[in-house]
Amino acid sequence: MPATDHNQGSFLNRISIRRSQFAAVDHIHDQEVVDLDLFQRHVSDRFSLLLSPSTTTTTTTTTTDSHETHHTHPPPPPQILSISWLRNLLDAFLCCEAEFKAVLVSGRDPAQFSRPPLDRLVPDLLERSVKALDVCNAVTHGVDIVQHWHKLAQIAVTSLSQNPVGEGQVRRAKKALTTLLTLMVSDDNKENNATTTTTNNAHATKWADRTRSFSRRGAAAATTTNNKERPTGKNLRSLSWSVSKSWSAAKQIQTMSANLVAPRGAESTGLAQPVYIMNTLIVFITWALVAAIPCQERNGLPTHFQNIPRNLGWAQPLIGLQEKIGEEWKKKEKKGTAGLLEELKEMEKVANSLLEFADGFEFPMEEEKAAGMAVKVAEMGEICRRMEEGLGPLNQQVREVFHRIVKSRAEVLDVLDHIQVCKHSAPLPY
């Protein structure tokens, strides 16, 4: 009888332990579901603000003899594809990237990365990240080109702000405006093949050759799982290799969006979903940056980003932004290198008006023409101010995205290394 009691007690203990294990697994699964739902909700919220910017209001109080009147003035929201909007876009991406890394890596059993579907999706994410670094480098150099154009516009503003405006100032402004418009309206192919004797034009013709990118050998090595062959985070810092003239920003986006398929069935409720979301965000961010900022060869860019499934709730703001940017691209009749950056479109329009004033300049200038020119000079000055304030921080944010992708990629690779070490150190089954 005592032996029976002992056996029964052991059996009940095993049942209790097994129930505790199942309870712990259920708790982990429930927390994972909560984390995934929260991540998708945050992605939707952040990009909804970019689609329909916040209407936060500021209130001022006017005091009269009898009562106080409150006036509410909503601040103007950032125009889509403006410098400030792009900065908000990159902020949203960086927040989503940090949260994604927490969902995917923090507290996660590394063994999950070696099982389907993560064994296939994670390497795909790492490869897409390397391609995104190429685009970041190209966009960084594109911002440098825009800063060069800003200097030309500033020369025109300074020259035409003199009082009175003489022939020398108008001649200097006209030269700067002519160079500016020539650079902005020339398409990618003409820009790459053009030759010119002026310093400004020489700067433009060489910018494509100076675009920094990964070499084919470096990109291939980046996808290997061998520690001795894989580039480390130090190797992935800002690169100095020149991209070939055949490199295309549009084709790079097309390659990144290839095989970007939403998870189905049971995969749609697991870790495959946040990996797909992050892949989509990487492609969208780089696509939007290439659309806005001058980059080498962007023909057919709108068609190189696959449509996101409309049944995904978190994707609705991204779909709306994709459609708006696509519409702006269609409105652009010429294949210009200026891109869709709002400040560049305004600059091109005002520069044409100022050039007309310069072409018809006669000294002394009529009062009406002088007043009209002063208005346009003030407009150009405001555009230059926004560029001066925003381009530097925007460039810094693009670099931050670059380094964040490098760091996150290295952390995921460390997890994969840990899996390989565990496999090799496992005891033999005999």
C-alpha positions, 0 to 999 in steps of 0.5 A: 500500500505505501508503494502504491501511494508513492507511485500515485504521488509521483504521477500527480506530481508529473501531472502538476508539472506538466500543467505548469509547463502548459500554463507557462507556454499559454502565458508566453503565447498570449503575451506574444499575441498582445505584443504583435497586435500592439506593434501593428496598431502602432505602425498604423497610428504612426503612418496615419499621422503622416497621411492625415497630419495631426490637427493639434491647435494653439489657442490665443486669448484676446482681452477686450473691455467686456470679455475675453475671446479665444481664437484657435489657430491650427498650425499648418500640417507638413506638406507630403514630400516636404522636408519636414514631412520626410523627417517625420517619416524617418522618425516613424520608421525609426520608432517602428524599427526599434519596436520590431526588434523588441518583438522579434529578438528580445526574450525570444527563444533563438531556436525559433529562428531555425524553424519555418517560416523564420528560417526563410523570412529572416535571411530575406530581411537581412538581404533586403536590409543590405539593399536598403543601405545602398539606397540610404547612401544614394539618398545621402548624396542626393541631399548633398546635391539639393544643398548645392542647388540651395546655394545657387538659389541663395546667390540669386536671392542675395543678388536681387535683394540689393537696393537698388538692383543694378545690372551686375547683380541681375547678371549674377542672379541670372547666371545662378538661376540658369545653372540651377534650372539646367541642373533641375530639369535635366533628366538622368541620362542627359545628366550622366552624359553631359559635359560642361566647362562650368564648375557648377555643371561639373558638380552635377555631371559627376554626382552619379559616379560618386554615389556610394554603394556596396560592391557586388562582392560585398553584398554577396558576402553580407548574406553568408552565414560564415563568421570569417566571411561576413562583414561586421558592423564596422565594415558596414559604415559609410562606404566609399566605393563608386557605384557603376553608371548602370546602377539604378535606384528604381531597379534597386527598389524593384529588387527589394520589393520582389518576393514581398508576399504577405503571410497567409493562414497560420503564419499571419498570426505569428512572427511572420507578420511583423517580419513582413511588416518590417520588410514592407516599411523598409521598401516603402521608406526607401521608395519614398526617399528615392521619389523625393530626393535626386537619385541616379536613374529613377525611370518607372519608379512608381511601378516598382513598389508592389501593391500592399494587400488592402485587407491588412488593417495596419497597411491602410495608411501606407496604401494611402501614402503610396497612392498620393505619392504615385499621383504626384509622380504622374503629375510630373511630366518630365523625367527630372532629377529634381524629384518630388520634394516639395521645396524643389518644386516650389524652387523651380517655379519661383526660379523661372519667374525670377529668370523672366524678371532678369531677362526683361530687366532694364535699369532703372526698373519700373516700380510695379516690376520691382514690387513683383520681383521683391515678392518672388525674391521673398518667396525664394528666400523663404524656400532657402530658409526652410532648406537651410534649416531642414536639409542638414537634419534630414541628412543626419536622419538618413544616416541614422537609419543607415546605422540603425539598420546595420546595428539591428542586422548585426544583432539578428546575425548574433542570434543566428550565430548562437543557433549554429554554435548550439547545433555544433556543441550538441551532444552526440546521440550515442 
